[in-house]
Amino acid sequence: MKKKIYYYHTDCGGVVYYANYLMFLEEARTEYFEFKNLSIKQLADSGIMFMVSRQEVDYKSPGKYGDELFIKTQVGEITPVRIEFLHEISNQNNQMLVKAKTILVCVDKNLKPQAIPEDLKKKLSSR
């Protein structure tokens, strides 16, 4: 996913505010689902939802106002109820800015953990 950095993404020093990377990661995961022809809304409407249970972020170098960021997203380990997303964010100079790992847990409409359907696991993990 490509993301242009606007002024509102930055702090007073023109550097991307650290918490904004969490929004970028969320957008990248949504794009990943859509790339796999999966609608998060349709899944939720059918009782299959995902919640972030863990977020790890390693900030390597600052993104800056005017940068163009490239967010690489892939699925790591999938367990019966969890999906691990691995992210790398670099800038237009191919400089690594952020490495992140997000763990999503599959939940039902009552927010109780549930098994990820096998067909969904296959779609998410296919290359």
N, C-alpha and C positions, 0 to 999 in steps of 0.2 A: 504494500500500500504506500502511496506517496502522500505526503502531508506538507503543505507550505506553512511556515511559521509567520504568523501575523503579530502585530504589536501586542494585542490582548493576551497572547500566549506567554508573554515575557514579564519579568520583574522590572524594577527601575533601572537595572543594569543592562537591559536588553538581552538577558539570558532566559531561556525557557524555564518557567516556574516548575519546580520538580513535580508537583502534584498533577500538572497538566499531562505528564507522560502517562498517567493512569487512564486518562480519557483517550489518549491516542491508542493505548493498548486495547481498550474496550472497542474502539472503532475498528481496529485491525481484526479482532476476533469476530466481530459482526461481519466484516468483509470476507473473512475465511469461511464462515458458515454459508454466506451467499454464494461464494465461489464453488462450494460443494452442493449448490442447489438446495440449500436448507434455509428455511425461514424461521428465525428465532421466535417471531410472533406466532406463526402457525404451530410450532412446537409447544409454546406456552399455552395456546388455546386448547391443545390436546392434552394438557396436563404434564408436559415435559419441560421443566425449567432448569436453569443453571444459576448457581450462586457462587461468587468468589469465596473460597474458604482460606486461601493463602495467596499472598502476593510477595514476590521477592524482586527487588530492583537493584541493580548495580549501575550507578552513574559513573561513566568512564570519562566523559568530556562534555562540556556544555553545548547545547543547541542555542542558536542565536537568532535574533530577529532577522527575517529575510531568508533564512536557510530553507532548503527543501530537504525534508527527511524521508527516508525510505525505511519502512517497517516490514521486516521479514517475520512471518508467523508460521509456525509449524506445530503439529501435534506431537507430543512426546509419548509418555506412557498413558494408557487408558486402562483403568481398573473397572470392576463392575459398577461403581458409582462415581468415579472421578475421571476428569480429563485434565491432562497437563499440557498447557500451551507454552511454547518457548518462543521468545521474541528477541530480535536484534534490531536496534534502531541506529542507522548511520546517516550522515549528511551527504550533500552532493559531492563532497570530496572523498567519499568512501571512508570517512573517519568514524569509528565506532563511538557512539554516544551512550547507549544504554543496552544492557542485557537484562532480560526479565524472564521470570517464570511465574505463570498464573495457574493455580489449581482451581478448577470449577467442580462443584458437586452437583449432581443431578438430584432435583427435588420435585415433589408433587405439588399440587395446588395448596396443600397445607404446610408447605415448606419442610416436609419430612423427606429424608434421603430415600431415593428409589434407584433401582437398577437402570442403567442406560440401555435402551433397546439395542439388540444386536445389529439390526440394519443401520442404525444411527452410528454405532461404533465403526462399522465397516466404511460408511461414507466418510466419516471424519478422518479415518486413518489411511484412506487410499491416497496414493501419490498421483 
